[in-house]
Amino acid sequence: MPSSQDSGVTGAAKFVTSTLGNTVGGVSRTVGGVTGAAGRGIGDTITGATGSAGKPVGDALGNIGSGVEDGARKVAQGVEDAGQWKSRGW
């Protein structure tokens, strides 16, 4: 049962922002995941093709991909939390 704070205009606003936040968060998470996987894949390809000479470059690209994925995941969670009117207290 919704609380009195979740009725009327406030309830409608929370519904809209929650839906929008979840949608944007999901898209951000997906884009970050694809970008992260692509970065790691390119890094692995470079390392595989060039051996130890290309390993530093391959590892760097893989790390960048993982960093982008992690950053996108955090942004997505923040957007979803904001859409649900949650505060992280930072």
C-alpha positions, 0 to 999 in steps of 0.5 A: 500500500503506498504511503501518503507521500506516494499519492497524488502529484507526488506519486505521479512524479515518482512514477514518471521519474522512476520509469525514466530513470530506470530506462536511462539507467538500463541504456547507460549500463548496456552501452557501458557493457558493450564498450567495456567488452569491446575494449577488452576484446580489442586489447586481447586481440592486440596482445594475441597478435603482437605477443609480449611486445604489444601486451602493455598496449593490449592490457591498457585498452582492456583496462580502459574498457573495464573502467568505462564499463564500471563508470557507466554502471555507477552512472546508471545506478545514480540515475536509477536512484535519482529517478526513485528519489533516493539519496546516496548521502555523498 
